[in-house]
Amino acid sequence: MKTMKTFNIKYIAMALCISFLFVQCADDDDNGNVIEQITCDDNIQNGDEEGVDCGGTACAPCLGNLDFSGTFAQADIMGRPGVNTVFSGSDDVKNNFNTTIVTDRASFQPTFEATLELYHDVYATALGIPTEDLDYETNILGLDAPTFTTVLTQFDALQVAPNAPTTYFDGTNILTGRNLGDDVIDISLTLMFGGTSGTRFDGNNGTPQLTSDGVGIGDRDLTLPFPYMEPALSN
């Protein structure tokens, strides 16, 4: 009877394993047999996966096995994505800009310039002053509105100058690269609204604050690894 009871328990255990449709289950004789369910997010290469959680019949292709043959279309340009977002003026223009190669972008310059001037008009109206009193003024780089917007349309990339200080703008060097601590938004706003001095509408002398978004780097320590924050305190 003892032998028969052991025999029955063993088959009951096996039946339970099968009933859970391949949920991993080791048999009770410890001989290493395992029934596995293929999963693509368990950080284990199992089933017919060709790598860890990739390939095979159930998971996404492994990176090394991707097929790049065929015809591809440019979907987006992200060298300096803020340029298109700020100056395109509409979703249609933004989408067209993203799918147009650099050498064919001259047609976007009038739209960018009109949008730049429109921002000044909107602020003037909000402040209750004549729009002509808040027209765009040549910026600290000496670029007037047509030249500034031409640069924006024709060059959408992050430059790197190997033989110059790496900076988005430090008052002297311009677009030689980008440091983690560079305030790109404030620099961009200064070029748009700062005028020749860079302080035209900086919130002083009764002017509106248009040269800064008021957001700093916070308490991030850029000497730390990404995301540049101290470990959370434990209770």
N, C-alpha and C positions, 0 to 999 in steps of 0.2 A: 504493500500500500504506500509506503514511503517513497518508493521508486516511482510509482505511478503518479503520485502527487507532484513530485519534482518535474516529471515529464510534462504534465498538464500546465503547470505554472510557466514553464519555458515556452510553450506554444502560445499561451495567452499573451505573454510579453511580446512575442514576435507578431501576433495579430494586432496588438496595439500599435506597434511601430508602423505596420503597413497601413493601418486605418488613418494615421495622421498624414498620409500622402507625402512620404519622403521627408518629413521633418527629421533632422539628424537624430539617430538613435543607435547606440552601440548595443550589441548583443551581450548576453549575460555570461558568456564564457570567456570574455576578455581576450579574444584572439585578434582584435584589431579591426574586425569588420564594422563598417559604418555605412549607413544609408544616408545620402545627402540630398537636400533640396537646393537647386541652383538659386543663388541670390547674387545680386549685382551691387550690394552695398555692405558686405560683411568684412571687407578688407582681407579676403581669403581667396586664393585661386582654387575654385572647385568646379564640379560638373565638367562641362566641356569648354570652360573659359580658356582663352588663349593667354590671358594675363590676369593680374589681380583685378577682379570685378570688371573685366572687359573681354570682348570677343565671344565667340561661341554663338549658340543659337538664341540666347536670352539677353545678352548684355550688349551695350554699345561697342563699336569697333575699338580695338586698341589703337593708340596714337600712331604707332609705327605701321599700322595696317590701313590707314586712311587712304582713300582713293581720291587723288586730286586731278584726275583726268577730266576732260570735258571743258565746257565754256563757263567762265565766271564773269559776274558783273560787279562793278564797284558799288558798294552799298553805303559807305560812310567815309568821311575824312576826319580824323581826330587829332591832327597835329596840335591845333589850338581850337578846341571845340567851342569855346566861348565866343569866338569871332562870329561864327555862323549863327549861333543862338541869339546873340545880341543884335546883330545888324541885318539879318535876313528879312525881318519884318512880317513874314508869314510862313506857314508850314510848307506851302508850295515852293517858295523861293529856297527855303532851307533844304528841302529834299532835292531840288534841282542842283543846288550848290554841292551837295554831298556826292552827287553822281557825275559831276563835271570835272574833267582833268584841269590841272592848273593853267595850262596854256590857253584854255578856252573860257577863262573866267572874267574877261574884261567887261562882259555885258552885265555883270552884277554890280559894278562900281557905282552907277547912278542910284541903284536901290540902296546900297550901303550908305552913300552920302546923304540921301534923302532921309534915311532912318536916323542917322547921326544928328541932322538938323532938327528932325521931329522931336527927338528927346529934349533938345534945348527949348523948343517951343512949348512942349508939355510942361516943363518945369517953370517956364516963364508964366504961363497961364495959371499954374497952381499958386504962384507967388504973387499974382496980380500985377505983374509988370509987363511992359511992352515986349513982344517976342523979339524985336530987334535988339533989345538990351541983353539978350541971352543967346545970341548967335554963337556958333562954334568959333573959337579963336585959335589961331595957329598954336600948336602945342610945344612942349619943352624940347621936342626933337626937331622943331622948325618945320613941321609938316602941316600944310594947310589942309582944308577938308578934302579936296579932290585927291591930293597926294596921299594923305593918310588912308583914305578908304581904298585907294588903288593898291597900296601896300597890303592892306587887310585882305583884299580879294585875291591878290596874286601870290601871296606867300602864306600858306597855312601849314606850317611845319615848326617843329621845335629845333632850333639851331643849336649846334655845339661848336665852340671855337677852342681847339686844343691848346692854343698858345695865348689865351687871354683868360682873365678871371672868370670863373663860372658864375653868371648872374643873369637874372631876367632884366634887371635894370638897377644900377647902383648909383645913379647920378652921372656917371661917365660912360661906363660900358653898358651896352644895350643888346639883349638877346644873344648873349654868348653861351647860354645854357640856362639851367634853372636849379637853384638850390632848394632844398626842402623847406627852408624858412622864408623863401621869397613870397611876398604877398602879391600874387599875380593879379588879383581882382583890384586891389588898390592902385597898382601901377596902371592897369588898363583904364580905370576910372579917371586917374590923373591925366592920362593922355587924351581922354575924351572931354573932360571938363576943367582941367587945370590951367588951360591957356598957356601963354608964353612962359609964365613964371612957375607953373605947376601948382599955384595956390589960388587961382582965380576964384574958384567956388569951393573953398575948403572949410567953410563954416565960421570963418573969422570975419571981422569988420562988417557984420550984418549980412554976409552972403550965406546961401544954403550950403549944406555939407554934401557935396556931390563927388568928392575925390576919394571917398573911403566908404566901405560897406560897414565899418564899425566892428568887424569881426577879426580878432587877432588869432594868434596861434594857440591861445589858451595855456593849459598847463602841460603841454606835450614837451617831452625832452627828446630832441631829435638826435641825441647821441645814443639813445637806446634803439634796439631793433624795432621794426614795425610791429605794432601800431604806435610806437614811441610813447608808451605809457607805463607807469610803474605797475607791478602786479597788484591785483586786488588784495585788500587787507582781509585776513581770515579772522573769524570770530573766536 
